[in-house]
Amino acid sequence: MAENPVETLKTLIVDDEPLAVERMQVICAKIPAIQVVGTASDGAQALRLVEALKPDLILLDMTMPEVDGISVAKSLAKQTERPAVVFVTAHDNYAVEAFDLDAVDYVLKPVKPERLERAVSRAAGRRGEGSRSESAWLDELWIPHRSELIRIATSEVGRIDAERDYVRLHVGSDEAARTYLLLQTIAGLEKRLDPAKFIRIHRSTILRKDRITGLRHDGLGVWSVELDDGEALRIGRTYLPKVKAMAGR
């Protein structure tokens, strides 16, 4: 009996650096799930080839002259039938924006074959499911960690602290507690978090609401939130009315 052929994804490679395109072609040739149907050296050409070739997957560089990867993804997002997008870039600071554009994955250069293969598997798994459900709020964050990006569900994040142009995400608890840095301002991230689940208590701190067990009046107009681990954090005066309203005070 003949074996079922491996279902392949018609793939378009988009990068303005010829050596990067060549390297990507070499890696793709070793992944059975990929059939490279074309390459493009800029965003405008990529959009024309998407129309002509109808690829299932685009391996898309972020930084290109004139029409960059973000602009390409924004144009594709307007289409009903659109290919899955995997961003391939040397820069990790576009991760939040890439997620907003419903990218399947975000792979950092230099590309490791096994990492790209995982991204392709995600794209194949997404096939037929349509795009992610529309929501104004982030349900997942992509965090740079050990030369790649890992996915952290916002439901796992208990606390967020501002550190200059970065935020530090506190994930898990007890022995499993860990922290990650993300290049994003706390104000920018606050706008993308569900206010039903998160609340800003200070100019430097956002908390997941279910971590708050109570409020404490420390005197002289100073209030703190008490957390489920016994820690108390001071509430900034600007944020006190909203925190009190949440607590029914």
Number of C-alpha atoms within 10 A of each C-alpha: 3 4 5 6 7 9 11 14 22 18 26 26 25 28 27 20 13 13 10 17 19 14 12 22 16 12 17 20 12 11 15 13 18 23 19 19 15 17 21 21 17 22 26 16 14 23 17 12 17 20 10 9 13 16 20 22 25 27 26 28 30 25 18 17 12 10 16 18 27 20 14 20 25 14 13 18 18 9 9 9 12 20 23 28 28 25 26 26 21 15 15 21 15 16 23 19 11 22 18 17 18 18 21 22 25 28 26 20 15 14 17 13 15 11 14 22 18 13 20 25 15 15 21 20 11 14 15 7 8 11 17 11 7 8 10 11 15 18 15 17 18 21 20 19 13 7 12 17 17 14 12 16 12 19 14 15 21 20 21 24 19 20 16 11 10 15 23 18 22 18 19 15 12 7 6 7 10 12 13 15 17 24 18 20 16 23 14 9 16 19 12 15 19 16 13 9 13 21 21 24 22 18 15 16 21 24 21 21 19 11 16 20 14 13 19 14 11 10 7 6 8 13 20 19 23 17 17 12 11 10 10 17 17 18 22 18 14 12 14 19 14 15 21 15 9 12 14 7 9
